[in-house]
Amino acid sequence: MRVMTPAEALAPVSSGQRIFLHGGAATPTPLLEALAERGRDLEGVETVSLHLEGPAPHVDPALDGHIRHNALFIGANVRQAVQEGRADFTPVFLSDIERLFMDGTLPLDVALIQVSPPDEHGYCSFGVSVDVARPAAGLAKYVVAEVNRQMPRTLGESTIHVSEIDAAIETDRWIYQHPRKAPNEVQQRIGAHVATLVDDGATLQLGIGGVADAVLSSLTQHRDLGIHTEMFSDGVLDLVEAGVVTGAQKKYQPGLIVASFVMGSQRLYDFVDDNPMVALYPSSYTNDPFVIARHEEMTAINSAIEVDLTGQVCADSLGPKLWSGIGGQVDFIRGAARAVRGVPIIALPSTALDGKQSRIVPLLRPGAGVVTSRGDVYYVVTEYGVAALHGRSVRARAQALVDIAHPDFREQLAREAFETFGFRLTT
């Protein structure tokens, strides 16, 4: 592993190459900035990543034609570039991304990653973000690492040997954190309803944000919960410290909190550092529906932008305006559906825009992406209750969803259900 400056490490990058960027809290910002500095000397370079934290200088309009970003999940810092057509979006299940790198669909020339310093055996850890970075580094022809003294060492399938790193820079900087906000009243009510679907001993998957935190805060009286998830944040740590999350009843990998990346506070990063209770794996493993289905009472909790009266879930766009990505929602919804006593859940507030717009809609907006099909949806939860959809007719689904819509919109939804489908619903 040769240590050098960012400019020296990026010098071998040439026009026409595809470059993987490590994402999440592990975004290697100094390397990304060095790439952008070189941008005007390059032509036809493509960068590819999951969502990135921090600045995104490589999507500056001045680099149009030099560097073009391809988001496998759209983060806030590249969203405008995607929506303006200056960057691309590739919809893909998170479990399938490694295959894109392997089968020639998205072959990688360069990988820019962030890792911990090597241990006495020469192994660096991908730390808080193993996800697709580990396979990307294994498949890229040229690997550049930011070796950060602040990166935690995580266990699991999360290491790379120094012999696999072609060039490195050394840093000592805080990795990106995600500020935590207390759940609001609506989110707390959603969390309370979701908690009624969670049994003691269940294994959970959930994400980050107010709804996820509200669900976790509603589970303090549960016992022996397990975690097998794409990612987790501080809310899981609270339940570990309270003795609620133990993994004792997990039939597969008992006792372990399994994830592919973490995002949260420094307290969380200190918790995962060299902690044998936490195992991070590539997303091709954590998000494999067949692996997920091995967990009895697998309870998958995911969010949505809107749900139509037939049960179709839009989670990646505002009409035709691309917003985020498929991520791991379908992986976990399908995996949980196939688990013994599995519980797939879509949880969302009943309204948007400060109550002016219903998220339960007669039809998805024109151009909206269907992330989870109506055949995959089991439970939809809002602050007004739980709608059980699986195995029910479209008419019965529509009634169940009207029942958990905001009261201000129920009459309108029932009227539109009649106009669209001929259904006579009660409000």
DAPETA-V336248 format. One record per residue. PHI is phi in degrees with one decimal (999 if undefined). PSI is psi in whole degrees, 0 to 359 (NA if undefined). D_FIRST is the distance of its C-alpha to the first C-alpha in whole Angstrom. Layout:
phi:psi:d_first
PHI:PSI:D_FIRST
PHI:PSI:D_FIRST
//
This chain:
phi:psi:d_first
999:113:0
-93.6:124:4
-91.8:132:6
-154.4:186:10
-80.2:160:13
-56.4:319:14
-62.9:318:16
-65.1:320:13
-66.0:328:11
-90.7:355:14
-57.2:322:16
-72.2:349:15
-64.0:134:17
-130.1:167:21
-58.8:147:24
82.3:2:25
-87.9:158:22
-107.2:129:22
-120.5:123:19
-83.2:137:19
-115.1:122:19
-60.5:141:18
-120.1:195:22
60.3:214:24
-65.4:345:23
-95.5:13:19
-54.0:123:20
-84.2:73:17
-53.3:316:20
-59.1:324:18
-73.1:322:16
-64.7:320:19
-66.4:321:21
-66.2:324:19
-64.6:316:20
-63.4:323:23
-61.5:324:23
-82.2:350:22
-51.8:318:25
-67.4:343:28
-88.8:357:26
-115.6:159:26
-136.1:137:28
66.1:29:28
-83.3:137:25
-114.8:129:25
-101.9:146:23
-137.3:137:24
-165.5:168:24
-80.2:195:26
-66.5:144:27
-109.4:145:25
-101.2:159:26
80.0:195:26
-69.5:158:27
-129.1:69:27
-64.9:341:27
-73.7:349:26
-104.2:15:29
-59.2:133:31
-54.5:335:34
-66.0:342:33
-97.7:10:30
-57.7:128:33
92.8:339:32
-95.6:307:29
-129.5:130:27
-125.0:128:29
-88.3:144:28
-123.3:105:28
-88.4:125:29
-86.6:346:29
-154.4:129:31
-86.9:118:32
-94.2:169:31
-60.7:327:33
-80.0:352:31
-120.3:1:31
-61.8:316:35
-63.0:319:37
-62.3:320:35
-65.3:314:35
-67.5:334:39
-89.6:359:39
82.2:10:38
-89.7:351:35
-140.1:163:33
-110.4:162:33
-130.7:130:33
-113.8:110:33
-72.9:127:35
-160.5:144:33
-67.0:140:33
-59.1:327:30
-67.1:342:30
-97.6:352:30
-65.0:319:27
-56.7:322:25
-63.8:324:27
-61.2:322:27
-70.3:327:24
-83.5:323:24
-91.9:6:28
93.5:358:27
-68.4:314:29
-131.4:67:26
-65.0:146:23
-109.4:131:20
-89.8:321:18
-135.6:146:16
-127.7:128:15
-107.4:116:14
-128.7:168:14
-127.5:131:14
-138.8:171:13
-80.1:164:13
-60.1:154:11
-68.8:149:10
-83.2:188:13
-66.6:345:14
-98.4:0:13
89.4:15:10
-102.8:127:11
-95.3:153:11
-106.3:142:14
-73.6:355:16
63.6:238:18
-80.4:356:21
-145.5:91:21
-89.3:309:20
20.1:253:23
-105.3:1:22
-72.0:321:18
-63.3:310:17
-63.6:326:19
-62.0:316:18
-66.0:327:14
-72.7:339:15
-105.0:340:17
-70.3:151:16
-78.4:334:15
-139.6:122:12
-116.3:124:10
-115.8:129:9
-118.6:135:9
-86.7:114:11
-96.0:105:10
-108.4:123:14
-62.8:340:16
-89.2:355:19
-75.1:124:18
-63.4:156:20
-97.1:115:18
-104.0:155:21
-101.7:178:22
110.9:228:23
-112.7:73:21
-137.0:24:18
-123.3:162:15
-141.1:136:11
-82.0:148:9
-58.3:335:5
-68.5:343:6
-91.9:358:8
-103.4:121:6
-82.2:326:6
-149.8:151:6
-144.6:150:6
-118.5:155:10
-111.9:133:11
-135.2:168:15
-145.6:76:18
-136.0:153:20
-63.6:137:23
-79.7:163:22
-65.4:138:25
-114.6:160:28
-115.7:112:31
-59.5:139:34
-103.3:130:37
-111.6:144:40
-64.9:136:43
-59.1:142:45
-81.8:181:48
-62.5:318:51
-62.4:314:51
-63.1:322:47
-64.0:322:49
-68.8:322:52
-61.4:314:49
-58.3:319:47
-64.5:320:51
-67.4:318:52
-60.9:321:48
-58.9:332:49
-69.0:343:52
-94.3:356:50
-102.4:122:48
-91.8:157:49
-56.5:140:48
84.1:358:45
-69.3:157:44
-105.0:132:40
-109.6:147:39
-128.2:130:37
-157.6:173:37
-108.8:225:35
-127.9:154:35
117.3:184:38
-62.3:317:41
-66.4:315:43
-60.1:315:40
-64.8:323:40
-66.1:320:44
-60.4:311:44
-62.2:320:42
-69.4:344:44
-89.6:1:47
-107.7:15:46
-66.3:340:46
-96.0:0:49
-79.6:169:48
-132.0:143:46
52.5:45:43
-74.9:153:42
-118.4:166:38
-130.5:122:35
-136.7:109:34
-149.0:164:33
-70.1:316:30
-151.1:161:30
-145.9:162:31
-130.7:199:32
-62.7:333:34
-59.6:325:37
-66.1:319:36
-59.6:320:35
-58.2:318:38
-74.0:331:40
-64.6:313:37
-66.6:334:39
-84.7:357:42
79.4:12:42
-84.4:316:43
-90.9:110:39
-124.9:335:39
69.9:12:38
-66.6:332:41
-101.6:6:43
-65.3:129:40
-81.3:342:41
-126.5:126:37
51.1:56:34
-60.8:145:37
82.2:348:36
-100.7:140:32
-90.3:112:32
-108.3:131:30
-154.5:176:28
-111.6:339:25
-158.1:162:25
-129.0:153:27
-149.6:125:28
175.2:223:30
-94.1:171:30
-62.8:328:28
-58.3:318:30
-65.6:316:29
-65.0:325:26
-66.1:325:26
-66.0:318:28
-79.1:345:26
-63.4:114:23
54.5:34:23
-98.3:115:26
-67.9:351:27
-79.0:341:30
-109.4:127:28
-126.8:119:26
-103.9:135:24
-131.6:162:24
-59.6:153:23
-64.7:335:26
-62.5:339:27
-95.7:306:28
-62.0:327:29
-99.6:5:32
-67.0:117:33
-56.8:331:37
-72.8:326:37
-69.6:315:35
-58.1:319:36
-68.0:347:40
-71.7:344:39
-90.5:117:40
-65.5:145:44
54.4:39:45
-67.4:121:42
-116.0:108:43
-103.1:125:41
-120.5:114:41
-130.5:165:40
-109.5:176:42
-153.3:158:44
-85.5:316:45
-156.0:157:48
-131.4:130:50
-89.2:172:53
-69.2:350:56
-92.8:351:55
104.6:3:52
-69.7:139:49
-113.6:121:46
-100.4:124:45
-132.4:2:41
-127.1:0:39
-151.6:157:42
-104.8:93:45
61.1:231:47
-82.4:354:45
-80.5:110:43
-65.4:136:39
-123.8:315:38
-141.1:264:35
172.9:176:35
-71.3:318:36
58.9:224:33
-108.0:11:34
-58.2:308:37
-67.9:322:39
-53.1:311:36
-81.1:325:38
-60.5:315:41
-72.0:321:41
-63.2:315:40
-64.5:323:42
-62.3:331:45
-94.5:355:44
-78.7:154:44
-63.7:121:47
56.4:35:48
-72.7:153:46
-133.7:97:46
-85.7:129:45
-129.4:135:45
-109.5:121:45
-121.4:133:46
-158.6:152:47
-63.9:152:49
-73.6:340:52
-134.7:167:52
-131.1:174:50
54.5:49:51
55.8:42:53
85.5:3:55
-84.7:344:56
-135.9:133:54
-78.8:140:55
-89.5:343:51
-89.6:119:54
-128.3:153:55
-60.9:312:57
-135.1:146:55
-61.6:150:51
-60.2:148:51
-53.7:131:51
88.6:351:48
-65.8:142:46
-86.1:131:44
-86.5:104:45
-80.7:312:42
-117.0:124:44
-74.3:162:47
-61.9:333:50
-75.0:344:50
-94.7:348:47
-87.1:129:48
-105.3:302:50
-126.3:137:50
-119.1:132:50
-124.9:130:50
-123.3:184:51
-67.6:351:53
-101.3:3:56
138.9:196:55
-118.3:130:54
-108.9:117:55
-92.2:115:55
-106.6:333:54
-62.2:131:53
79.1:7:56
-106.1:153:58
-66.7:164:60
-60.9:321:59
-64.2:316:62
-66.0:324:62
-62.3:314:58
-59.4:318:59
-64.5:317:62
-63.1:323:59
-75.7:324:57
-61.2:323:60
-64.7:335:60
-108.9:6:57
-74.6:165:57
-63.2:137:58
-53.3:329:62
-65.3:341:62
-113.5:358:61
-65.4:316:62
-62.9:317:66
-63.5:318:64
-63.4:318:62
-64.1:320:65
-64.4:317:67
-70.6:330:64
-64.3:322:63
-68.9:316:67
-66.4:326:67
-87.6:315:64
-115.6:348:64
81.7:13:68
-82.9:136:67
-101.3:107:69
-109.9:156:67
-98.3:154:68
-128.1:NA:67
//
